[in-house]
Amino acid sequence: MMFPEIEAERKKLGLTARSLCALAGVDPAAYSQFRNGKRDPRQSTLQRLAQALDLCGSGDAVPNGEGA
């Protein structure tokens, strides 16, 4: 999964970037740099983000109710 797909899935699930970062163990400042094209995420980071989204999509993890 590439970063634009991760970002689209995050929004579809109604997660904030901060919530996804907390679930995936990713620094929110780094995530912001990925979103703004200032930095490319490592493959391992993309995997952690995708795994966190899979958990949310399956209902195993519940978003904290914050908007996207």
All heavy atoms as a GROMACS GRO file, in nm:
protein
  505
    1MET      N    1   0.085  -0.118   0.000
    1MET     CA    2   0.000   0.000   0.000
    1MET      C    3   0.090   0.124   0.000
    1MET      O    4   0.185   0.132   0.074
    1MET     CB    5  -0.090  -0.004   0.124
    1MET     CG    6  -0.199   0.098   0.125
    1MET     SD    7  -0.311   0.086   0.267
    1MET     CE    8  -0.429  -0.031   0.206
    2MET      N    9   0.055   0.218  -0.086
    2MET     CA   10   0.130   0.342  -0.095
    2MET      C   11   0.064   0.447  -0.004
    2MET      O   12  -0.051   0.433   0.036
    2MET     CB   13   0.131   0.392  -0.239
    2MET     CG   14   0.195   0.293  -0.336
    2MET     SD   15   0.369   0.260  -0.302
    2MET     CE   16   0.440   0.413  -0.352
    3PHE      N   17   0.138   0.553   0.026
    3PHE     CA   18   0.087   0.652   0.121
    3PHE      C   19  -0.047   0.715   0.079
    3PHE      O   20  -0.136   0.729   0.164
    3PHE     CB   21   0.191   0.760   0.150
    3PHE     CG   22   0.147   0.848   0.262
    3PHE    CD1   23   0.154   0.804   0.394
    3PHE    CD2   24   0.092   0.972   0.238
    3PHE    CE1   25   0.109   0.883   0.498
    3PHE    CE2   26   0.047   1.052   0.342
    3PHE     CZ   27   0.056   1.007   0.472
    4PRO      N   28  -0.067   0.752  -0.048
    4PRO     CA   29  -0.198   0.809  -0.084
    4PRO      C   30  -0.315   0.714  -0.055
    4PRO      O   31  -0.423   0.758  -0.015
    4PRO     CB   32  -0.186   0.838  -0.234
    4PRO     CG   33  -0.039   0.859  -0.254
    4PRO     CD   34   0.028   0.761  -0.160
    5GLU      N   35  -0.292   0.584  -0.072
    5GLU     CA   36  -0.396   0.486  -0.040
    5GLU      C   37  -0.422   0.480   0.110
    5GLU      O   38  -0.536   0.467   0.154
    5GLU     CB   39  -0.355   0.347  -0.089
    5GLU     CG   40  -0.346   0.336  -0.240
    5GLU     CD   41  -0.280   0.207  -0.282
    5GLU    OE1   42  -0.165   0.183  -0.242
    5GLU    OE2   43  -0.346   0.130  -0.354
    6ILE      N   44  -0.315   0.490   0.188
    6ILE     CA   45  -0.328   0.490   0.335
    6ILE      C   46  -0.408   0.612   0.379
    6ILE      O   47  -0.500   0.602   0.460
    6ILE     CB   48  -0.190   0.486   0.401
    6ILE    CG1   49  -0.130   0.346   0.382
    6ILE    CG2   50  -0.196   0.526   0.548
    6ILE    CD1   51   0.013   0.331   0.426
    7GLU      N   52  -0.377   0.726   0.322
    7GLU     CA   53  -0.446   0.850   0.357
    7GLU      C   54  -0.594   0.841   0.320
    7GLU      O   55  -0.682   0.881   0.398
    7GLU     CB   56  -0.378   0.968   0.288
    7GLU     CG   57  -0.430   1.103   0.326
    7GLU     CD   58  -0.404   1.146   0.469
    7GLU    OE1   59  -0.349   1.069   0.551
    7GLU    OE2   60  -0.442   1.258   0.501
    8ALA      N   61  -0.624   0.785   0.203
    8ALA     CA   62  -0.764   0.771   0.160
    8ALA      C   63  -0.839   0.675   0.253
    8ALA      O   64  -0.954   0.703   0.292
    8ALA     CB   65  -0.770   0.721   0.016
    9GLU      N   66  -0.777   0.566   0.290
    9GLU     CA   67  -0.841   0.469   0.379
    9GLU      C   68  -0.863   0.528   0.518
    9GLU      O   69  -0.966   0.505   0.581
    9GLU     CB   70  -0.757   0.342   0.386
    9GLU     CG   71  -0.821   0.230   0.464
    9GLU     CD   72  -0.945   0.170   0.398
    9GLU    OE1   73  -0.970   0.197   0.280
    9GLU    OE2   74  -1.018   0.096   0.466
   10ARG      N   75  -0.766   0.606   0.566
   10ARG     CA   76  -0.778   0.672   0.697
   10ARG      C   77  -0.903   0.760   0.698
   10ARG      O   78  -0.984   0.755   0.791
   10ARG     CB   79  -0.654   0.756   0.726
   10ARG     CG   80  -0.667   0.838   0.855
   10ARG     CD   81  -0.554   0.936   0.871
   10ARG     NE   82  -0.559   1.048   0.780
   10ARG     CZ   83  -0.636   1.156   0.794
   10ARG    NH1   84  -0.719   1.166   0.896
   10ARG    NH2   85  -0.632   1.254   0.707
   11LYS      N   86  -0.919   0.839   0.593
   11LYS     CA   87  -1.035   0.929   0.585
   11LYS      C   88  -1.165   0.851   0.573
   11LYS      O   89  -1.265   0.886   0.635
   11LYS     CB   90  -1.018   1.024   0.467
   11LYS     CG   91  -0.908   1.126   0.490
   11LYS     CD   92  -0.889   1.216   0.370
   11LYS     CE   93  -0.779   1.317   0.395
   11LYS     NZ   94  -0.757   1.404   0.277
   12LYS      N   95  -1.163   0.744   0.493
   12LYS     CA   96  -1.282   0.660   0.475
   12LYS      C   97  -1.327   0.601   0.608
   12LYS      O   98  -1.447   0.592   0.635
   12LYS     CB   99  -1.250   0.549   0.376
   12LYS     CG  100  -1.363   0.455   0.346
   12LYS     CD  101  -1.319   0.355   0.242
   12LYS     CE  102  -1.368   0.218   0.283
   12LYS     NZ  103  -1.314   0.112   0.199
   13LEU      N  104  -1.231   0.563   0.694
   13LEU     CA  105  -1.264   0.505   0.823
   13LEU      C  106  -1.297   0.609   0.929
   13LEU      O  107  -1.339   0.575   1.039
   13LEU     CB  108  -1.147   0.418   0.872
   13LEU     CG  109  -1.121   0.291   0.792
   13LEU    CD1  110  -0.992   0.225   0.836
   13LEU    CD2  111  -1.238   0.196   0.805
   14GLY      N  112  -1.278   0.737   0.897
   14GLY     CA  113  -1.309   0.843   0.992
   14GLY      C  114  -1.206   0.861   1.101
   14GLY      O  115  -1.238   0.914   1.208
   15LEU      N  116  -1.082   0.819   1.075
   15LEU     CA  117  -0.975   0.835   1.173
   15LEU      C  118  -0.904   0.968   1.153
   15LEU      O  119  -0.885   1.012   1.040
   15LEU     CB  120  -0.870   0.725   1.155
   15LEU     CG  121  -0.903   0.585   1.201
   15LEU    CD1  122  -0.794   0.489   1.156
   15LEU    CD2  123  -0.917   0.581   1.351
   16THR      N  124  -0.862   1.027   1.261
   16THR     CA  125  -0.773   1.143   1.249
   16THR      C  126  -0.633   1.090   1.222
   16THR      O  127  -0.601   0.974   1.250
   16THR     CB  128  -0.771   1.226   1.378
   16THR    OG1  129  -0.716   1.147   1.483
   16THR    CG2  130  -0.909   1.277   1.415
   17ALA      N  131  -0.549   1.176   1.169
   17ALA     CA  132  -0.409   1.138   1.147
   17ALA      C  133  -0.344   1.102   1.281
   17ALA      O  134  -0.269   1.005   1.291
   17ALA     CB  135  -0.333   1.251   1.079
   18ARG      N  136  -0.376   1.178   1.384
   18ARG     CA  137  -0.319   1.153   1.517
   18ARG      C  138  -0.361   1.016   1.571
   18ARG      O  139  -0.281   0.943   1.628
   18ARG     CB  140  -0.360   1.264   1.613
   18ARG     CG  141  -0.290   1.256   1.747
   18ARG     CD  142  -0.316   1.379   1.832
   18ARG     NE  143  -0.267   1.502   1.773
   18ARG     CZ  144  -0.141   1.545   1.782
   18ARG    NH1  145  -0.052   1.475   1.846
   18ARG    NH2  146  -0.106   1.658   1.726
   19SER      N  147  -0.487   0.979   1.549
   19SER     CA  148  -0.536   0.848   1.594
   19SER      C  149  -0.464   0.736   1.521
   19SER      O  150  -0.424   0.636   1.583
   19SER     CB  151  -0.686   0.836   1.570
   19SER     OG  152  -0.756   0.928   1.647
   20LEU      N  153  -0.450   0.750   1.390
   20LEU     CA  154  -0.380   0.647   1.313
   20LEU      C  155  -0.235   0.636   1.359
   20LEU      O  156  -0.183   0.524   1.375
   20LEU     CB  157  -0.386   0.679   1.163
   20LEU     CG  158  -0.309   0.582   1.073
   20LEU    CD1  159  -0.355   0.438   1.092
   20LEU    CD2  160  -0.322   0.626   0.927
   21CYS      N  161  -0.171   0.748   1.382
   21CYS     CA  162  -0.032   0.746   1.428
   21CYS      C  163  -0.020   0.674   1.562
   21CYS      O  164   0.073   0.595   1.582
   21CYS     CB  165   0.022   0.888   1.441
   21CYS     SG  166   0.051   0.966   1.281
   22ALA      N  167  -0.114   0.699   1.651
   22ALA     CA  168  -0.111   0.633   1.782
   22ALA      C  169  -0.127   0.482   1.766
   22ALA      O  170  -0.058   0.404   1.832
   22ALA     CB  171  -0.221   0.689   1.872
   23LEU      N  172  -0.217   0.439   1.680
   23LEU     CA  173  -0.239   0.297   1.656
   23LEU      C  174  -0.118   0.229   1.592
   23LEU      O  175  -0.089   0.114   1.620
   23LEU     CB  176  -0.362   0.276   1.567
   23LEU     CG  177  -0.496   0.305   1.629
   23LEU    CD1  178  -0.604   0.307   1.522
   23LEU    CD2  179  -0.528   0.203   1.736
   24ALA      N  180  -0.050   0.303   1.503
   24ALA     CA  181   0.061   0.246   1.427
   24ALA      C  182   0.197   0.268   1.491
   24ALA      O  183   0.296   0.212   1.446
   24ALA     CB  184   0.061   0.304   1.286
   25GLY      N  185   0.203   0.354   1.593
   25GLY     CA  186   0.332   0.385   1.654
   25GLY      C  187   0.419   0.472   1.565
   25GLY      O  188   0.540   0.455   1.558
   26VAL      N  189   0.355   0.566   1.495
   26VAL     CA  190   0.425   0.657   1.404
   26VAL      C  191   0.419   0.798   1.461
   26VAL      O  192   0.315   0.840   1.513
   26VAL     CB  193   0.360   0.652   1.263
   26VAL    CG1  194   0.418   0.758   1.171
   26VAL    CG2  195   0.374   0.513   1.203
   27ASP      N  196   0.528   0.870   1.451
   27ASP     CA  197   0.534   1.008   1.500
   27ASP      C  198   0.441   1.096   1.416
   27ASP      O  199   0.452   1.099   1.293
   27ASP     CB  200   0.678   1.059   1.490
   27ASP     CG  201   0.693   1.203   1.534
   27ASP    OD1  202   0.622   1.246   1.627
   27ASP    OD2  203   0.779   1.273   1.475
   28PRO      N  204   0.347   1.167   1.480
   28PRO     CA  205   0.255   1.254   1.405
   28PRO      C  206   0.326   1.360   1.320
   28PRO      O  207   0.278   1.394   1.212
   28PRO     CB  208   0.170   1.319   1.513
   28PRO     CG  209   0.175   1.224   1.627
   28PRO     CD  210   0.314   1.164   1.622
   29ALA      N  211   0.440   1.409   1.366
   29ALA     CA  212   0.514   1.509   1.288
   29ALA      C  213   0.567   1.447   1.159
   29ALA      O  214   0.563   1.509   1.052
   29ALA     CB  215   0.629   1.567   1.370
   30ALA      N  216   0.614   1.323   1.167
   30ALA     CA  217   0.662   1.253   1.048
   30ALA      C  218   0.545   1.229   0.952
   30ALA      O  219   0.557   1.249   0.831
   30ALA     CB  220   0.728   1.122   1.085
   31TYR      N  221   0.430   1.189   1.006
   31TYR     CA  222   0.311   1.165   0.924
   31TYR      C  223   0.273   1.293   0.849
   31TYR      O  224   0.240   1.288   0.731
   31TYR     CB  225   0.196   1.116   1.011
   31TYR     CG  226   0.078   1.066   0.933
   31TYR    CD1  227   0.070   0.932   0.896
   31TYR    CD2  228  -0.024   1.151   0.894
   31TYR    CE1  229  -0.038   0.884   0.824
   31TYR    CE2  230  -0.132   1.104   0.821
   31TYR     CZ  231  -0.139   0.971   0.787
   31TYR     OH  232  -0.245   0.924   0.714
   32SER      N  233   0.280   1.406   0.916
   32SER     CA  234   0.249   1.533   0.852
   32SER      C  235   0.345   1.560   0.737
   32SER      O  236   0.304   1.609   0.631
   32SER     CB  237   0.258   1.646   0.956
   32SER     OG  238   0.237   1.770   0.895
   33GLN      N  239   0.471   1.527   0.756
   33GLN     CA  240   0.570   1.546   0.648
   33GLN      C  241   0.540   1.454   0.530
   33GLN      O  242   0.558   1.493   0.415
   33GLN     CB  243   0.711   1.522   0.700
   33GLN     CG  244   0.756   1.629   0.796
   33GLN     CD  245   0.893   1.602   0.854
   33GLN    OE1  246   0.939   1.487   0.861
   33GLN    NE2  247   0.960   1.707   0.899
   34PHE      N  248   0.493   1.332   0.557
   34PHE     CA  249   0.454   1.242   0.449
   34PHE      C  250   0.338   1.302   0.371
   34PHE      O  251   0.337   1.303   0.248
   34PHE     CB  252   0.410   1.105   0.503
   34PHE     CG  253   0.508   1.033   0.592
   34PHE    CD1  254   0.462   0.945   0.688
   34PHE    CD2  255   0.645   1.052   0.580
   34PHE    CE1  256   0.549   0.877   0.770
   34PHE    CE2  257   0.734   0.984   0.662
   34PHE     CZ  258   0.686   0.897   0.758
   35ARG      N  259   0.238   1.354   0.443
   35ARG     CA  260   0.119   1.412   0.380
   35ARG      C  261   0.154   1.532   0.295
   35ARG      O  262   0.092   1.557   0.192
   35ARG     CB  263   0.017   1.454   0.486
   35ARG     CG  264  -0.059   1.337   0.542
   35ARG     CD  265  -0.156   1.370   0.651
   35ARG     NE  266  -0.229   1.495   0.635
   35ARG     CZ  267  -0.308   1.545   0.727
   35ARG    NH1  268  -0.323   1.483   0.842
   35ARG    NH2  269  -0.371   1.657   0.707
   36ASN      N  270   0.250   1.610   0.340
   36ASN     CA  271   0.288   1.733   0.268
   36ASN      C  272   0.395   1.711   0.163
   36ASN      O  273   0.440   1.807   0.100
   36ASN     CB  274   0.334   1.839   0.368
   36ASN     CG  275   0.221   1.884   0.457
   36ASN    OD1  276   0.108   1.900   0.411
   36ASN    ND2  277   0.248   1.905   0.585
   37GLY      N  278   0.437   1.586   0.143
   37GLY     CA  279   0.536   1.554   0.042
   37GLY      C  280   0.677   1.598   0.075
   37GLY      O  281   0.764   1.604  -0.013
   38LYS      N  282   0.703   1.630   0.202
   38LYS     CA  283   0.836   1.675   0.243
   38LYS      C  284   0.929   1.560   0.278
   38LYS      O  285   1.049   1.580   0.292
   38LYS     CB  286   0.824   1.770   0.362
   38LYS     CG  287   0.752   1.899   0.326
   38LYS     CD  288   0.746   1.993   0.442
   38LYS     CE  289   0.674   2.120   0.399
   38LYS     NZ  290   0.668   2.218   0.506
   39ARG      N  291   0.871   1.441   0.293
   39ARG     CA  292   0.949   1.325   0.334
   39ARG      C  293   0.877   1.199   0.285
   39ARG      O  294   0.754   1.195   0.284
   39ARG     CB  295   0.959   1.325   0.486
   39ARG     CG  296   1.043   1.220   0.547
   39ARG     CD  297   1.057   1.248   0.695
   39ARG     NE  298   1.085   1.125   0.765
   39ARG     CZ  299   1.079   1.109   0.894
   39ARG    NH1  300   1.044   1.211   0.972
   39ARG    NH2  301   1.106   0.996   0.950
   40ASP      N  302   0.954   1.102   0.243
   40ASP     CA  303   0.896   0.974   0.201
   40ASP      C  304   0.902   0.876   0.317
   40ASP      O  305   1.006   0.860   0.381
   40ASP     CB  306   0.973   0.916   0.082
   40ASP     CG  307   0.954   0.997  -0.045
   40ASP    OD1  308   0.842   1.049  -0.065
   40ASP    OD2  309   1.050   1.007  -0.123
   41PRO      N  310   0.790   0.806   0.342
   41PRO     CA  311   0.790   0.707   0.450
   41PRO      C  312   0.870   0.583   0.411
   41PRO      O  313   0.876   0.546   0.294
   41PRO     CB  314   0.642   0.673   0.468
   41PRO     CG  315   0.578   0.707   0.337
   41PRO     CD  316   0.660   0.817   0.278
   42ARG      N  317   0.931   0.521   0.511
   42ARG     CA  318   0.999   0.393   0.489
   42ARG      C  319   0.895   0.286   0.464
   42ARG      O  320   0.779   0.299   0.506
   42ARG     CB  321   1.081   0.355   0.612
   42ARG     CG  322   1.197   0.446   0.637
   42ARG     CD  323   1.274   0.398   0.758
   42ARG     NE  324   1.388   0.485   0.780
   42ARG     CZ  325   1.453   0.497   0.892
   42ARG    NH1  326   1.415   0.425   0.997
   42ARG    NH2  327   1.556   0.576   0.903
   43GLN      N  328   0.938   0.177   0.401
   43GLN     CA  329   0.848   0.065   0.375
   43GLN      C  330   0.792   0.011   0.507
   43GLN      O  331   0.673  -0.022   0.516
   43GLN     CB  332   0.920  -0.045   0.298
   43GLN     CG  333   0.828  -0.156   0.251
   43GLN     CD  334   0.722  -0.109   0.153
   43GLN    OE1  335   0.746  -0.021   0.071
   43GLN    NE2  336   0.604  -0.167   0.161
   44SER      N  337   0.875   0.004   0.609
   44SER     CA  338   0.830  -0.048   0.739
   44SER      C  339   0.722   0.042   0.801
   44SER      O  340   0.629  -0.007   0.865
   44SER     CB  341   0.946  -0.066   0.835
   44SER     OG  342   1.011   0.059   0.858
   45THR      N  343   0.733   0.171   0.779
   45THR     CA  344   0.633   0.265   0.829
   45THR      C  345   0.501   0.246   0.755
   45THR      O  346   0.394   0.244   0.816
   45THR     CB  347   0.682   0.410   0.816
   45THR    OG1  348   0.805   0.423   0.888
   45THR    CG2  349   0.581   0.509   0.870
   46LEU      N  350   0.509   0.231   0.624
   46LEU     CA  351   0.388   0.206   0.545
   46LEU      C  352   0.320   0.078   0.590
   46LEU      O  353   0.197   0.073   0.601
   46LEU     CB  354   0.423   0.196   0.396
   46LEU     CG  355   0.466   0.326   0.328
   46LEU    CD1  356   0.516   0.297   0.187
   46LEU    CD2  357   0.352   0.426   0.326
   47GLN      N  358   0.398  -0.024   0.621
   47GLN     CA  359   0.341  -0.150   0.667
   47GLN      C  360   0.270  -0.133   0.801
   47GLN      O  361   0.160  -0.186   0.820
   47GLN     CB  362   0.450  -0.257   0.678
   47GLN     CG  363   0.500  -0.304   0.543
   47GLN     CD  364   0.620  -0.395   0.553
   47GLN    OE1  365   0.690  -0.398   0.654
   47GLN    NE2  366   0.644  -0.472   0.448
   48ARG      N  367   0.330  -0.058   0.894
   48ARG     CA  368   0.266  -0.037   1.024
   48ARG      C  369   0.136   0.041   1.009
   48ARG      O  370   0.036   0.011   1.074
   48ARG     CB  371   0.362   0.036   1.119
   48ARG     CG  372   0.475  -0.051   1.166
   48ARG     CD  373   0.547  -0.001   1.289
   48ARG     NE  374   0.563   0.141   1.303
   48ARG     CZ  375   0.671   0.211   1.268
   48ARG    NH1  376   0.776   0.152   1.215
   48ARG    NH2  377   0.676   0.341   1.289
   49LEU      N  378   0.136   0.142   0.923
   49LEU     CA  379   0.015   0.220   0.899
   49LEU      C  380  -0.093   0.133   0.836
   49LEU      O  381  -0.209   0.138   0.878
   49LEU     CB  382   0.046   0.340   0.809
   49LEU     CG  383   0.131   0.450   0.873
   49LEU    CD1  384   0.184   0.545   0.766
   49LEU    CD2  385   0.053   0.526   0.980
   50ALA      N  386  -0.056   0.052   0.738
   50ALA     CA  387  -0.153  -0.036   0.672
   50ALA      C  388  -0.209  -0.138   0.771
   50ALA      O  389  -0.329  -0.166   0.770
   50ALA     CB  390  -0.087  -0.106   0.553
   51GLN      N  391  -0.125  -0.193   0.856
   51GLN     CA  392  -0.172  -0.289   0.955
   51GLN      C  393  -0.270  -0.224   1.052
   51GLN      O  394  -0.371  -0.284   1.088
   51GLN     CB  395  -0.054  -0.350   1.031
   51GLN     CG  396   0.027  -0.447   0.948
   51GLN     CD  397   0.155  -0.491   1.015
   51GLN    OE1  398   0.197  -0.433   1.116
   51GLN    NE2  399   0.219  -0.593   0.959
   52ALA      N  400  -0.241  -0.102   1.093
   52ALA     CA  401  -0.331  -0.030   1.184
   52ALA      C  402  -0.466  -0.006   1.117
   52ALA      O  403  -0.571  -0.020   1.179
   52ALA     CB  404  -0.269   0.102   1.229
   53LEU      N  405  -0.465   0.027   0.988
   53LEU     CA  406  -0.590   0.048   0.915
   53LEU      C  407  -0.667  -0.083   0.900
   53LEU      O  408  -0.790  -0.083   0.910
   53LEU     CB  409  -0.562   0.108   0.777
   53LEU     CG  410  -0.516   0.253   0.778
   53LEU    CD1  411  -0.469   0.294   0.640
   53LEU    CD2  412  -0.625   0.344   0.828
   54ASP      N  413  -0.597  -0.193   0.880
   54ASP     CA  414  -0.665  -0.323   0.871
   54ASP      C  415  -0.736  -0.354   1.001
   54ASP      O  416  -0.847  -0.405   1.002
   54ASP     CB  417  -0.565  -0.435   0.839
   54ASP     CG  418  -0.523  -0.434   0.693
   54ASP    OD1  419  -0.591  -0.370   0.610
   54ASP    OD2  420  -0.422  -0.498   0.660
   55LEU      N  421  -0.672  -0.324   1.114
   55LEU     CA  422  -0.736  -0.347   1.243
   55LEU      C  423  -0.861  -0.262   1.258
   55LEU      O  424  -0.964  -0.309   1.306
   55LEU     CB  425  -0.639  -0.314   1.357
   55LEU     CG  426  -0.524  -0.411   1.380
   55LEU    CD1  427  -0.432  -0.356   1.488
   55LEU    CD2  428  -0.576  -0.547   1.418
   56CYS      N  429  -0.853  -0.137   1.216
   56CYS     CA  430  -0.968  -0.047   1.227
   56CYS      C  431  -1.081  -0.092   1.135
   56CYS      O  432  -1.197  -0.088   1.173
   56CYS     CB  433  -0.929   0.095   1.193
   56CYS     SG  434  -0.822   0.168   1.315
   57GLY      N  435  -1.046  -0.134   1.016
   57GLY     CA  436  -1.145  -0.178   0.919
   57GLY      C  437  -1.216  -0.305   0.961
   57GLY      O  438  -1.332  -0.327   0.927
   58SER      N  439  -1.147  -0.388   1.041
   58SER     CA  440  -1.208  -0.514   1.084
   58SER      C  441  -1.291  -0.497   1.210
   58SER      O  442  -1.357  -0.589   1.255
   58SER     CB  443  -1.098  -0.618   1.111
   58SER     OG  444  -1.024  -0.584   1.227
   59GLY      N  445  -1.286  -0.377   1.272
   59GLY     CA  446  -1.362  -0.352   1.393
   59GLY      C  447  -1.286  -0.389   1.519
   59GLY      O  448  -1.339  -0.375   1.629
   60ASP      N  449  -1.162  -0.435   1.507
   60ASP     CA  450  -1.083  -0.471   1.625
   60ASP      C  451  -1.034  -0.348   1.702
   60ASP      O  452  -1.010  -0.356   1.821
   60ASP     CB  453  -0.963  -0.558   1.585
   60ASP     CG  454  -1.007  -0.694   1.538
   60ASP    OD1  455  -1.121  -0.735   1.568
   60ASP    OD2  456  -0.927  -0.761   1.470
   61ALA      N  457  -1.017  -0.238   1.633
   61ALA     CA  458  -0.977  -0.114   1.697
   61ALA      C  459  -1.085  -0.012   1.668
   61ALA      O  460  -1.137  -0.006   1.557
   61ALA     CB  461  -0.842  -0.066   1.645
   62VAL      N  462  -1.120   0.069   1.764
   62VAL     CA  463  -1.228   0.164   1.746
   62VAL      C  464  -1.172   0.306   1.745
   62VAL      O  465  -1.097   0.343   1.835
   62VAL     CB  466  -1.331   0.152   1.862
   62VAL    CG1  467  -1.442   0.254   1.846
   62VAL    CG2  468  -1.387   0.011   1.865
   63PRO      N  469  -1.203   0.385   1.641
   63PRO     CA  470  -1.158   0.524   1.639
   63PRO      C  471  -1.213   0.598   1.762
   63PRO      O  472  -1.316   0.563   1.815
   63PRO     CB  473  -1.219   0.581   1.512
   63PRO     CG  474  -1.261   0.464   1.430
   63PRO     CD  475  -1.281   0.350   1.527
   64ASN      N  476  -1.143   0.702   1.802
   64ASN     CA  477  -1.182   0.773   1.923
   64ASN      C  478  -1.290   0.876   1.900
   64ASN      O  479  -1.318   0.957   1.986
   64ASN     CB  480  -1.058   0.839   1.987
   64ASN     CG  481  -0.996   0.946   1.900
   64ASN    OD1  482  -1.051   0.981   1.796
   64ASN    ND2  483  -0.883   0.995   1.941
   65GLY      N  484  -1.353   0.874   1.783
   65GLY     CA  485  -1.465   0.963   1.758
   65GLY      C  486  -1.427   1.099   1.706
   65GLY      O  487  -1.512   1.180   1.679
   66GLU      N  488  -1.298   1.125   1.686
   66GLU     CA  489  -1.256   1.253   1.632
   66GLU      C  490  -1.281   1.253   1.481
   66GLU      O  491  -1.274   1.150   1.417
   66GLU     CB  492  -1.107   1.277   1.658
   66GLU     CG  493  -1.074   1.288   1.805
   66GLU     CD  494  -0.925   1.301   1.828
   66GLU    OE1  495  -0.848   1.284   1.732
   66GLU    OE2  496  -0.886   1.326   1.941
   67GLY      N  497  -1.306   1.371   1.425
   67GLY     CA  498  -1.326   1.382   1.281
   67GLY      C  499  -1.196   1.372   1.206
   67GLY      O  500  -1.090   1.381   1.261
   68ALA      N  501  -1.204   1.352   1.077
   68ALA     CA  502  -1.085   1.334   0.993
   68ALA      C  503  -1.012   1.462   0.969
   68ALA      O  504  -1.045   1.567   0.970
   68ALA     CB  505  -1.125   1.274   0.858
   0.00000   0.00000   0.00000
